[in-house]
Amino acid sequence: MGSDQEALRRAFHPEARLMAARPDNGELIVIPFEQWLGYFAEPQTRDPDTHVNRIVSVDMQGNAAVAKTDLEWPDVHYVDYLSLLQVEGEWKIVNKIDLVAGAAGRLSAQRPARPSQA
């Protein structure tokens, strides 16, 4: 079985951005894909009975699409909005808006900062 990072690299365009607005002050958080990918350096095993991921909707026109996903996990409930483009014949996620719909004190826009890429 491949790693989480391998699967994400297949799904996302390398220039993708991940965005969230902090609910406490509305500040826009923008994370480049390669930086966000670092959160998945260690393989993660998730119990399918407690980590339910589903595609809620897809709207497609030509080579562009928008998908809404719902991820219900024990400690957090994410709703993601994914923008996709067909690039060089392959569908790639180019933008991900991350919303925490309900959580046990965890906020995606407040994830620990990644090391600087100086």
N, C-alpha and C positions, 0 to 999 in steps of 0.2 A: 504494500500500500504506500502511496506517495505521501509527502508531507503536506501540511496545511499551506505552507508557502508555495509549493509547486502548484497546487490547485488554484490558489489566488493569482499566481502569475499567469496561469492560463486564462482566467476569467477577466482580469483587469488589464487595461492598456497601461504601459509604463508611465505615461504622462497623466494618469488619473489623479483626481483630487478627492479627498474625503472631507466633508464639511459638517459642522454642527453649530448651533447657536446655544451659548450657555444660557440656561433658563434663569439664572440668578441676575444676569445683567445684559443679556442679549448679545454679548460679544461673539463675533464670528470666529470660529476656529477652523483653520484650513490646514490639512495635513497632506503632504505629498504621498503618493502611493508607496514609494520605497521606504519612507519613514514609518508609515502605518504598518507595513509588512513586518517590521521588526517585532511587533507584538506577537507574532506567530512563529518566532524562532524555534520555540520548543513545540514538538508535536503535542496536540491536545486530543485526549480521548473524551468524547461526550456520549453519555448514555442517551440513545434515541427515545427512551421513554420519558426522560426529563428535559431534553433539549429538542423542542419541536420547532422546526423551520419550515415555513411554507411560502409559496408565491401567492400573493393575494390577487394581483392583477398584472396584465401586460397590455400596453397600448403601443402598436407598431405602425409606422408609416414609412414606406420605402426602406432606407438604410438607417433609420433612427427608431429607437424604442425607449419606453419608460416602464420600469417594473417596480411594483411595491411588494416588499417582503415583510413577513412577520416572524420574529424569532422570539419564542417564549422559552426562557431558560429559568432555572430555579432562582437565581438571584437578580435577574434583570429581564425586562421585556423591551426588545428593540423593534422599531418600525423603520425600515430603510427604504429610501427612494433611490433607485438606480437608473442612471441615464446610460444608454448603450448606443454604440454606433457600429455599423458594419465597416470594418477597416481592413483593407486588403483581403476581402472575402471572409473575414472572421468577425463574429460578434464579440465586442469587448466593452466592458464597463468603463466609462470615461469619467463618471462622477457618481459619488455616493453621498447622500444626505442621511445623516445618522440622527435618529430621534429616540430617546429613552422614554417609552410610554409609561413605564412603571418600574420601579427598581427598589431594591432594599438598600438605599443610600448610595448607590453607585451611579455616577453620571458620566456618560461616554465623553462629553466635551471636557471633562476634568481628568482624563486619563493622565498618568504620569508623563512628563515631558520626555521626549526621546533625546538621546545625546545629540549635541549640535554637530552639523555636518560641515564644519569649518574647513 
